[in-house]
């Protein structure tokens, strides 16, 4: 029997034992409190009691510890903040209006400030860029 089999055997026995204890306690509570409403009170009270015990253990956990001895103080190096932190970036991003309501339709005048005509300086420059990209793709084809 290897180590893992022994662990599974022990945990299986402990789990079975705990399951038997809880089942026996459940049967005794059901026998003593046959009314379902009374059982809810008992389970709720038990849950609150367990929570309070857990809370007391957590809060009193530091009482038995000894404080560790203080470390000797090291001299602090004074480094100016300008050497540690980067300066703020300039404000070049336009502000955002979050409280503006969404428009259902746009007029030509409304959209004019956001529209840039790609053919304003001629179509030839765009045609050359597109053809260069297509030629590049076609060169890669075996």
Residue frames relative to the residue before (quaternion, step in Angstrom):
aa qw qx qy qz dx dy dz
X 1.0000 0.0000 0.0000 0.0000 0.00 0.00 0.00
X 0.2725 -0.7801 0.5386 0.1646 3.58 -0.64 1.08
X 0.7630 -0.4169 0.2660 0.4162 3.52 -1.40 0.16
X 0.6767 0.5007 -0.3036 0.4464 3.61 0.88 -0.92
X 0.6334 0.5220 -0.3382 0.4604 3.59 1.01 -0.72
X 0.6330 0.5218 -0.3303 0.4668 3.59 1.05 -0.75
X 0.6455 0.5145 -0.3249 0.4615 3.59 0.99 -0.84
X 0.6593 0.5008 -0.3116 0.4663 3.59 0.93 -0.87
X 0.6340 0.5272 -0.3332 0.4573 3.59 1.03 -0.74
X 0.6825 0.4803 -0.2906 0.4681 3.60 0.89 -0.95
X 0.6877 0.4645 -0.3012 0.4697 3.61 0.84 -0.91
X 0.6178 0.5349 -0.3544 0.4545 3.60 1.05 -0.62
X 0.6600 0.4929 -0.3090 0.4754 3.56 0.98 -0.82
X 0.6622 0.4951 -0.3134 0.4671 3.59 0.94 -0.88
X 0.6514 0.5089 -0.3212 0.4621 3.59 0.97 -0.81
X 0.6510 0.5092 -0.3125 0.4682 3.57 1.00 -0.80
X 0.6359 0.5266 -0.3217 0.4635 3.56 1.04 -0.81
X 0.6800 0.4784 -0.2935 0.4718 3.59 0.86 -0.96
X 0.6253 0.5279 -0.3389 0.4641 3.58 1.00 -0.76
X 0.6526 0.5097 -0.3109 0.4666 3.60 0.98 -0.82
X 0.6378 0.5195 -0.3304 0.4629 3.59 0.99 -0.79
X 0.6863 0.4783 -0.2922 0.4635 3.58 0.87 -0.95
X 0.6454 0.5131 -0.3291 0.4604 3.60 0.97 -0.75
X 0.6457 0.5099 -0.3211 0.4690 3.60 1.00 -0.79
X 0.6472 0.5024 -0.3206 0.4753 3.60 0.98 -0.81
X 0.6383 0.5275 -0.3249 0.4569 3.57 1.00 -0.82
X 0.6536 0.5122 -0.3147 0.4598 3.61 0.95 -0.87
X 0.6569 0.5091 -0.3152 0.4582 3.59 0.96 -0.86
X 0.6480 0.5012 -0.3243 0.4730 3.61 1.00 -0.80
X 0.6572 0.5059 -0.3122 0.4634 3.60 0.98 -0.82
X 0.6535 0.4961 -0.3190 0.4744 3.61 1.05 -0.70
X 0.7015 0.4756 -0.2661 0.4592 3.58 0.95 -0.90
X 0.7738 0.1829 -0.0910 0.5997 3.61 1.10 -0.79
X 0.1216 -0.8331 0.5350 0.0705 3.62 0.14 1.20
X 0.6249 0.5263 -0.3451 0.4620 3.61 1.16 -0.51
X 0.4992 -0.6910 0.4396 0.2830 3.57 -0.81 1.04
X 0.6309 0.5485 -0.3413 0.4297 3.60 0.99 -0.75
X 0.6551 0.5017 -0.3147 0.4691 3.60 0.98 -0.78
X 0.6252 0.5357 -0.3402 0.4544 3.57 1.06 -0.73
X 0.6191 0.5358 -0.3478 0.4568 3.61 1.01 -0.75
X 0.6359 0.5179 -0.3307 0.4670 3.58 1.02 -0.79
X 0.6582 0.5090 -0.3121 0.4586 3.58 0.94 -0.86
X 0.6784 0.4783 -0.3001 0.4701 3.59 0.87 -0.91
X 0.6459 0.5159 -0.3194 0.4633 3.58 1.00 -0.81
X 0.6582 0.4989 -0.3042 0.4747 3.57 0.95 -0.85
X 0.6452 0.5089 -0.3234 0.4693 3.57 1.00 -0.75
X 0.6413 0.5193 -0.3257 0.4615 3.57 1.01 -0.76
X 0.6492 0.5002 -0.3133 0.4798 3.57 0.99 -0.84
X 0.6406 0.5242 -0.3240 0.4582 3.58 0.98 -0.81
X 0.6554 0.4943 -0.3141 0.4770 3.60 0.91 -0.86
X 0.6441 0.5195 -0.3235 0.4590 3.60 0.98 -0.82
X 0.6668 0.4993 -0.3084 0.4593 3.60 0.92 -0.86
X 0.6354 0.5093 -0.3305 0.4772 3.59 1.01 -0.77
X 0.6422 0.5151 -0.3180 0.4703 3.58 0.95 -0.85
X 0.6578 0.5133 -0.3072 0.4577 3.59 0.95 -0.88
X 0.6613 0.4987 -0.3128 0.4650 3.60 0.96 -0.84
X 0.6398 0.5154 -0.3310 0.4643 3.59 0.99 -0.77
X 0.6669 0.5039 -0.3065 0.4553 3.58 0.95 -0.85
X 0.7013 0.4666 -0.2773 0.4620 3.59 0.95 -0.83
X 0.7311 0.3937 -0.2431 0.5014 3.59 1.05 -0.62
X 0.4015 0.7496 -0.4543 0.2653 3.60 1.23 0.11
X 0.6875 0.4894 -0.2906 0.4509 3.61 1.09 -0.55
X 0.5266 0.6832 -0.4022 0.3068 3.61 1.20 -0.36
X 0.7301 0.4328 -0.2577 0.4618 3.64 0.97 -0.66
X 0.5772 0.6020 -0.3828 0.3973 3.59 1.19 -0.15
X 0.3314 -0.6976 0.5942 0.2247 3.48 -1.19 0.64
X 0.4774 -0.6675 0.4826 0.3060 3.50 -1.02 0.75
X 0.4680 -0.6715 0.4970 0.2881 3.52 -1.02 0.82
X 0.5703 -0.5988 0.4212 0.3724 3.56 -1.06 0.65
X 0.5340 -0.6424 0.4490 0.3170 3.53 -1.05 0.80
X 0.4558 -0.6692 0.5160 0.2796 3.54 -1.05 0.77
X 0.5323 -0.6096 0.4546 0.3720 3.59 -1.04 0.61
X 0.4848 -0.6768 0.4707 0.2923 3.54 -1.01 0.82
X 0.2669 -0.7377 0.5999 0.1572 3.50 -1.04 0.88
X 0.5410 -0.6032 0.4487 0.3771 3.55 -1.05 0.54
X 0.3658 -0.7323 0.5353 0.2084 3.55 -0.95 0.90
X 0.3417 -0.7156 0.5735 0.2057 3.51 -0.98 0.91
X 0.2548 -0.7669 0.5652 0.1660 3.54 -0.87 0.89
X 0.0179 -0.7816 0.6211 -0.0543 3.52 -0.50 1.29
X 0.4431 -0.6978 0.4797 0.2943 3.59 -0.75 0.93
X 0.5889 -0.6084 0.4074 0.3421 3.57 -1.09 0.75
X 0.5917 0.5862 -0.3723 0.4095 3.61 1.09 -0.56
X 0.6754 0.4836 -0.2990 0.4698 3.59 1.11 -0.57
X 0.6861 0.4780 -0.2865 0.4677 3.60 1.14 -0.51
X 0.8009 0.2756 -0.1184 0.5182 3.57 0.80 -1.04
X 0.4684 -0.6530 0.5199 0.2897 3.52 -1.13 0.73
X 0.5225 -0.6253 0.4559 0.3580 3.60 -1.05 0.58
X 0.6228 -0.5471 0.4041 0.3867 3.56 -1.22 0.45
X 0.4867 -0.6542 0.4912 0.3064 3.54 -1.10 0.70
X 0.5434 -0.6158 0.4399 0.3634 3.57 -1.09 0.54
X 0.5168 -0.6435 0.4754 0.3047 3.53 -1.20 0.55
X 0.1503 0.8128 -0.5482 0.1277 3.57 -0.03 1.24
X 0.5999 0.5442 -0.3648 0.4592 3.59 1.25 -0.16
X 0.4251 -0.7044 0.4894 0.2892 3.62 -0.74 0.91
X 0.5917 -0.6004 0.4143 0.3432 3.53 -1.16 0.60
X 0.3431 -0.7176 0.5722 0.1998 3.54 -1.28 0.45
X 0.2730 -0.7495 0.5818 0.1587 3.54 -0.92 0.93
X 0.1594 -0.8263 0.5357 0.0699 3.57 -0.13 1.25
X 0.6993 0.4859 -0.2900 0.4367 3.59 1.05 -0.59
X 0.4856 0.6570 -0.4454 0.3662 3.62 1.23 0.03
X 0.4173 -0.7098 0.5063 0.2561 3.58 -0.95 0.85
X 0.5450 -0.6222 0.4597 0.3233 3.55 -1.14 0.65
X 0.3640 -0.7324 0.5357 0.2098 3.55 -0.95 0.93
X 0.4041 -0.7081 0.5248 0.2446 3.53 -1.05 0.76
X 0.7916 0.0223 -0.0209 0.6103 3.58 1.10 -0.62
X 0.2885 -0.7528 0.5747 0.1406 3.55 -1.19 0.67
X 0.3240 -0.7056 0.5893 0.2234 3.53 -1.04 0.74
X 0.6685 -0.4975 0.3610 0.4187 3.56 -1.28 0.24
X 0.6421 0.5209 -0.3230 0.4605 3.59 1.06 -0.70
X 0.6299 0.5408 -0.3305 0.4488 3.59 1.07 -0.75
X 0.7340 0.4222 -0.2305 0.4794 3.57 0.91 -0.93
X 0.5035 0.6915 -0.4192 0.3043 3.62 1.16 -0.41
X 0.6739 0.5081 -0.3207 0.4299 3.62 0.92 -0.74
X 0.7137 0.4217 -0.2539 0.4984 3.62 1.20 -0.41
X 0.6379 0.5541 -0.3209 0.4279 3.61 1.21 -0.28
X 0.0593 -0.7542 0.6533 0.0305 3.54 -1.04 0.91
X 0.3673 -0.7483 0.5147 0.2005 3.54 -0.64 1.14
X 0.3476 -0.7611 0.5005 0.2223 3.65 -0.54 1.06
X 0.6992 0.4495 -0.2745 0.4834 3.60 1.14 -0.44
X 0.3345 0.7751 -0.4821 0.2343 3.59 1.26 0.22
X 0.7717 0.2923 -0.1585 0.5421 3.59 0.97 -0.84
X 0.7148 -0.4361 0.2441 0.4891 3.57 1.15 0.41
X 0.5188 -0.6661 0.4637 0.2686 3.47 -1.24 0.61
X 0.5534 0.6744 -0.3764 0.3118 3.58 1.14 -0.62
X 0.6524 0.5198 -0.3355 0.4378 3.63 0.89 -0.80
X 0.6606 0.4921 -0.3100 0.4747 3.60 1.01 -0.78
X 0.6271 0.5351 -0.3314 0.4588 3.55 1.00 -0.81
X 0.6555 0.5109 -0.3135 0.4594 3.63 0.94 -0.84
X 0.6536 0.5050 -0.3167 0.4663 3.61 0.97 -0.84
X 0.6642 0.5019 -0.3062 0.4617 3.59 0.93 -0.87
X 0.6693 0.4920 -0.3014 0.4681 3.58 0.93 -0.86
X 0.6188 0.5354 -0.3476 0.4579 3.62 1.05 -0.67
X 0.6609 0.4935 -0.3119 0.4716 3.59 0.95 -0.82
X 0.6517 0.5047 -0.3176 0.4688 3.59 0.96 -0.82
X 0.6437 0.5144 -0.3243 0.4647 3.62 0.97 -0.80
X 0.6288 0.5337 -0.3274 0.4611 3.57 1.05 -0.81
X 0.6628 0.4934 -0.3037 0.4744 3.60 0.95 -0.87
X 0.6823 0.4995 -0.2965 0.4438 3.57 0.90 -0.88
X 0.6082 0.5492 -0.3552 0.4498 3.61 1.12 -0.54
X 0.6646 0.5124 -0.3048 0.4504 3.59 1.10 -0.62
X 0.5736 0.5872 -0.3864 0.4206 3.60 1.20 -0.39
X 0.3933 -0.7435 0.4818 0.2457 3.66 -0.71 0.96
